[in-house]
């Protein structure tokens, strides 16, 4: 399981973003990763997007970037919007408890 640790890097250099050139989603329709809603047909679309993510060599980097840059919409790093929000909540609770 991926452990989210906040580490926001403002003004990051372009080299930090070069992981995107190795992403499995690069040749896919971007619409796949941005379903409308999170119920019904959107659930199938989310699962299809996550299946692409599972084949990706930079999945963890993508997820970390999405969390750090505040990506609220879409599937990033194999996680849906709801899953990323839950991960952030768990991390915040863990920080408060320590």
C-alpha positions as a Python dict, from the first residue, in 0.01 Angstrom:
ca = {
    (1, 'X'): (0, 0, 0),
    (2, 'X'): (118, 347, -86),
    (3, 'X'): (191, 569, 214),
    (4, 'X'): (113, 934, 154),
    (5, 'X'): (360, 1174, 304),
    (6, 'X'): (301, 1540, 215),
    (7, 'X'): (600, 1702, 49),
    (8, 'X'): (478, 1990, -167),
    (9, 'X'): (739, 2129, -401),
    (10, 'X'): (639, 2472, -530),
    (11, 'X'): (801, 2585, -854),
    (12, 'X'): (932, 2238, -934),
    (13, 'X'): (1165, 2216, -1231),
    (14, 'X'): (1048, 2048, -1553),
    (15, 'X'): (1283, 1755, -1484),
    (16, 'X'): (1070, 1659, -1185),
    (17, 'X'): (776, 1609, -1420),
    (18, 'X'): (958, 1390, -1678),
    (19, 'X'): (798, 1078, -1526),
    (20, 'X'): (493, 1161, -1737),
    (21, 'X'): (677, 1061, -2055),
    (22, 'X'): (692, 704, -1917),
    (23, 'X'): (329, 687, -1804),
    (24, 'X'): (108, 405, -1933),
    (25, 'X'): (-174, 653, -1988),
    (26, 'X'): (27, 866, -2229),
    (27, 'X'): (-133, 711, -2539),
    (28, 'X'): (-479, 668, -2385),
    (29, 'X'): (-779, 898, -2421),
    (30, 'X'): (-757, 1141, -2126),
    (31, 'X'): (-1136, 1128, -2089),
    (32, 'X'): (-1097, 772, -1957),
    (33, 'X'): (-929, 908, -1644),
    (34, 'X'): (-1191, 1174, -1575),
    (35, 'X'): (-1528, 1001, -1540),
    (36, 'X'): (-1838, 1207, -1472),
    (37, 'X'): (-1950, 1103, -1125),
    (38, 'X'): (-1859, 803, -914),
    (39, 'X'): (-2164, 580, -946),
    (40, 'X'): (-2323, 366, -1216),
    (41, 'X'): (-2135, 368, -1550),
    (42, 'X'): (-1862, 588, -1401),
    (43, 'X'): (-1758, 299, -1175),
    (44, 'X'): (-1676, 87, -1480),
    (45, 'X'): (-1478, 374, -1630),
    (46, 'X'): (-1287, 421, -1304),
    (47, 'X'): (-1199, 51, -1297),
    (48, 'X'): (-1084, 64, -1660),
    (49, 'X'): (-862, 364, -1584),
    (50, 'X'): (-719, 192, -1276),
    (51, 'X'): (-641, -116, -1488),
    (52, 'X'): (-421, 106, -1708),
    (53, 'X'): (-255, 244, -1395),
    (54, 'X'): (-175, -105, -1268),
    (55, 'X'): (43, -159, -1578),
    (56, 'X'): (232, 166, -1527),
    (57, 'X'): (594, 187, -1415),
    (58, 'X'): (544, 535, -1266),
    (59, 'X'): (215, 471, -1082),
    (60, 'X'): (354, 560, -737),
    (61, 'X'): (521, 877, -867),
    (62, 'X'): (197, 977, -1038),
    (63, 'X'): (-2, 926, -719),
    (64, 'X'): (247, 1122, -510),
    (65, 'X'): (237, 1408, -762),
    (66, 'X'): (-145, 1410, -762),
    (67, 'X'): (-155, 1423, -383),
    (68, 'X'): (110, 1693, -356),
    (69, 'X'): (-35, 1912, -629),
    (70, 'X'): (-394, 1882, -507),
    (71, 'X'): (-545, 1698, -802),
    (72, 'X'): (-907, 1661, -691),
    (73, 'X'): (-1053, 1516, -1010),
    (74, 'X'): (-988, 1197, -1200),
    (75, 'X'): (-791, 878, -1153),
    (76, 'X'): (-425, 936, -1071),
    (77, 'X'): (-170, 675, -966),
    (78, 'X'): (-431, 401, -957),
    (79, 'X'): (-660, 581, -714),
    (80, 'X'): (-997, 745, -765),
    (81, 'X'): (-1092, 1085, -626),
    (82, 'X'): (-1266, 923, -328),
    (83, 'X'): (-969, 696, -256),
    (84, 'X'): (-724, 986, -259),
    (85, 'X'): (-945, 1189, -26),
    (86, 'X'): (-964, 893, 215),
    (87, 'X'): (-586, 850, 199),
    (88, 'X'): (-535, 1217, 284),
    (89, 'X'): (-780, 1192, 576),
    (90, 'X'): (-600, 886, 717),
    (91, 'X'): (-263, 1060, 685),
    (92, 'X'): (-397, 1370, 861),
    (93, 'X'): (-540, 1160, 1146),
    (94, 'X'): (-210, 973, 1181),
    (95, 'X'): (-17, 1303, 1200),
    (96, 'X'): (-254, 1438, 1467),
    (97, 'X'): (-226, 1116, 1669),
    (98, 'X'): (154, 1124, 1673),
}
